[in-house]
Structures are given as structure tokens and as C-alpha cells.
Amino acid sequence: MDRDDTLCRLKSIEGHVRGVARMVENDAYCIDLLRQIQAIQAALNKVSTKVLDDHIHSCLITVVRGENQGERERVLKEIMEVYEMATKV
């Protein structure tokens, strides 16, 4: 995982969230708030997708190629749990 890129994206999102909080404090128009919240959600989704992609191309591939079946099942179970949590949102 490109740690620096991920941290940069998260810090940008953090700043965006603070901006939305200021909008709420200033009684911004609801639709403007919703648009900004959707932009934050999209940015978080991009970070999440990148982290998952990195996980698949590193950790998962290593485990799948390995000999430890229990470890393979554990990692696949983790991915399924993450997917199930994502679909509940």
C-alpha cells in the first residue's frame, strides 16, 4: 500500500469534513450539505477501494500461493466480512 498517498487522501477528506462542519455551524443550505457529504463519501470509497486492491495484490496473493489452507480460509473470510459490512451501509 502506498502509505503516503493514502494518508494524504485521508487528510484531505478530514479537511473536507471540517469544512462541512463549518457549513452546518453557518446554517448552510441542506442540498449544499448533502452534495458535500456525497463528495466525502465518494472520496472515502476511493480510499477503501485502493486499500482493498492493495490487500488483494499483496496479502491475498501471498496467502493463496502459500501452503497454509487455514490461513487462506481466514483471509478469504476477512474479505467476505468486509464485503458484507459494505453492503449493509
FENPE-V289200 format. One record per pair of residues at least 4 apart in sequence whose C-alpha atoms are under 7 Angstrom apart, sorted by the first residue. I is the first residue (numbers start at 0). J is the second residue. Records with the same first field share a line. If there is no record, write none. Layout:
I=J / J
This chain:
0=50 / 53
1=5
2=6
3=7
4=8
5=9 / 46
6=10
7=11
8=12
9=13
10=14
11=15
12=16 / 39 / 42
13=17
14=18
15=19
16=20
17=21
18=22
19=23 / 32 / 35
20=24
21=25
22=26 / 27
23=27
27=31 / 32
28=32
29=33
30=34
31=35
32=36
33=37
34=38
35=39
36=40
37=41
38=42
39=43
40=44
41=45
42=46
43=47
44=48
45=49
46=50
47=51
48=52
49=53
50=54
51=55
52=56
53=57
54=58 / 59
55=59 / 60
56=60
57=61
58=62
59=63 / 74
60=64
61=65
62=70 / 71
63=71
67=71
68=72
69=73
70=74
71=75
72=76
73=77
74=78
75=79
76=80
77=81
78=82
79=83
80=84
81=85
82=86
83=87
84=88
